[in-house]
């Protein structure tokens, strides 16, 4: 099964259709490619409704494992992008950062789906100000927050926030303390739609084979029971 098809089957509605979510088929395939997960499947955990706040966000996404946060984001000039972040660990409401000191733990991502750019956590440096270690911040009074900048932040009302890249100012970042939207010094953001997707577990091929074999055995047993009756 192709990555695009697998994602489309898992997401609510037909991607790209009227009334569907923020992710198009192309977006979904791009996320699968960035994670190197051709079997990637997503399930919707949270979709912002009118009046929602950080309270509803955390109630829906905390302790649900790896997630993609997808956001419709506009700058002060009214230009709009679809951006987001990948948190490979749990969101929670502890009021503490998610720290990734070892280099191999730094697998968080920020991305701009409109521009097609991806931003990795910066490598580990043996200096006190290791900004790259801050993957996310778990603030119960805020929406998703990524990085120490904050590189991408959503306020309590889920309608406003900011982006000031530092922890994720790596490959596609022109300079630190600029916006994820357009690499400019305008760091303020107004948010429209916000959606959070859980990465669904995909059964191993061996498990699928066992399930099919089990169903076949059940079918045979029922047929034999029917004949005896």
FENLIN-V708380 format. One record per residue. N is the residue number from 1. RES is the residue in one letter. SS is DSSP state (h for helix, s for strand, l for the rest). NEAR is the number of other ideal C-beta (glycine too) atoms within 12 Angstrom. Layout:
BEGIN
n | res | ss | near
N | RES | SS | NEAR
N | RES | SS | NEAR
END
This chain:
BEGIN
n | res | ss | near
1 | X | l | 17
2 | X | l | 16
3 | X | h | 28
4 | X | h | 29
5 | X | h | 20
6 | X | h | 26
7 | X | h | 40
8 | X | h | 29
9 | X | h | 23
10 | X | h | 29
11 | X | l | 35
12 | X | l | 22
13 | X | l | 20
14 | X | l | 19
15 | X | l | 31
16 | X | l | 20
17 | X | l | 14
18 | X | l | 8
19 | X | l | 12
20 | X | l | 21
21 | X | l | 37
22 | X | l | 37
23 | X | l | 40
24 | X | l | 24
25 | X | h | 25
26 | X | h | 20
27 | X | h | 36
28 | X | h | 38
29 | X | h | 27
30 | X | h | 32
31 | X | h | 42
32 | X | h | 32
33 | X | h | 22
34 | X | h | 31
35 | X | l | 26
36 | X | l | 12
37 | X | l | 26
38 | X | l | 20
39 | X | l | 25
40 | X | l | 37
41 | X | l | 30
42 | X | s | 42
43 | X | s | 29
44 | X | s | 32
45 | X | s | 35
46 | X | s | 36
47 | X | s | 31
48 | X | l | 32
49 | X | l | 14
50 | X | l | 12
51 | X | l | 10
52 | X | l | 25
53 | X | l | 25
54 | X | h | 33
55 | X | h | 21
56 | X | h | 24
57 | X | h | 39
58 | X | h | 33
59 | X | h | 19
60 | X | h | 31
61 | X | h | 38
62 | X | s | 27
63 | X | l | 19
64 | X | l | 27
65 | X | l | 23
66 | X | l | 34
67 | X | s | 38
68 | X | s | 50
69 | X | s | 49
70 | X | s | 43
71 | X | s | 46
72 | X | s | 30
73 | X | s | 46
74 | X | s | 27
75 | X | l | 27
76 | X | l | 19
77 | X | l | 15
78 | X | l | 13
79 | X | l | 21
80 | X | s | 24
81 | X | s | 34
82 | X | s | 35
83 | X | s | 48
84 | X | s | 47
85 | X | s | 50
86 | X | s | 42
87 | X | s | 39
88 | X | l | 25
89 | X | l | 27
90 | X | l | 22
91 | X | s | 43
92 | X | l | 25
93 | X | l | 22
94 | X | l | 17
95 | X | l | 15
96 | X | l | 17
97 | X | s | 27
98 | X | s | 33
99 | X | s | 25
100 | X | l | 31
101 | X | l | 20
102 | X | l | 15
103 | X | h | 17
104 | X | h | 11
105 | X | h | 19
106 | X | l | 32
107 | X | l | 25
108 | X | l | 44
109 | X | s | 40
110 | X | s | 48
111 | X | s | 40
112 | X | s | 34
113 | X | l | 35
114 | X | l | 26
115 | X | l | 22
116 | X | l | 19
117 | X | s | 30
118 | X | s | 27
119 | X | s | 41
120 | X | s | 30
121 | X | l | 44
122 | X | l | 32
123 | X | l | 23
124 | X | l | 21
125 | X | l | 15
126 | X | l | 11
127 | X | l | 11
128 | X | l | 7
129 | X | l | 15
130 | X | l | 24
131 | X | h | 34
132 | X | h | 37
133 | X | h | 30
134 | X | s | 32
135 | X | s | 42
136 | X | s | 45
137 | X | s | 33
138 | X | l | 30
139 | X | l | 29
140 | X | l | 23
141 | X | l | 20
142 | X | l | 29
143 | X | l | 45
144 | X | l | 49
145 | X | s | 40
146 | X | s | 52
147 | X | l | 43
148 | X | l | 32
149 | X | l | 33
150 | X | l | 35
151 | X | l | 46
152 | X | s | 49
153 | X | s | 39
154 | X | s | 45
155 | X | l | 25
156 | X | l | 23
157 | X | l | 22
158 | X | l | 38
159 | X | l | 25
160 | X | s | 25
161 | X | s | 40
162 | X | s | 32
163 | X | l | 47
164 | X | l | 34
165 | X | l | 43
166 | X | l | 32
167 | X | l | 44
168 | X | l | 47
169 | X | l | 33
170 | X | l | 27
171 | X | l | 18
172 | X | l | 23
173 | X | l | 33
174 | X | l | 18
175 | X | l | 15
176 | X | l | 26
177 | X | l | 26
178 | X | l | 26
179 | X | l | 42
180 | X | l | 48
181 | X | l | 42
182 | X | l | 28
183 | X | l | 25
184 | X | l | 22
185 | X | l | 19
186 | X | l | 23
187 | X | l | 28
188 | X | s | 23
189 | X | s | 38
190 | X | s | 28
191 | X | s | 38
192 | X | s | 25
193 | X | s | 30
194 | X | s | 43
195 | X | s | 39
196 | X | s | 41
197 | X | s | 40
198 | X | s | 29
199 | X | s | 29
200 | X | l | 24
201 | X | l | 17
202 | X | l | 22
203 | X | l | 14
204 | X | l | 11
205 | X | h | 12
206 | X | h | 10
207 | X | h | 13
208 | X | h | 15
209 | X | h | 13
210 | X | h | 14
211 | X | h | 15
212 | X | h | 15
213 | X | h | 14
214 | X | h | 14
215 | X | h | 14
216 | X | h | 14
217 | X | h | 14
218 | X | h | 14
219 | X | h | 14
220 | X | h | 14
221 | X | h | 14
222 | X | h | 14
223 | X | h | 13
224 | X | h | 12
225 | X | h | 11
226 | X | h | 10
227 | X | h | 9
228 | X | h | 8
229 | X | l | 7
END
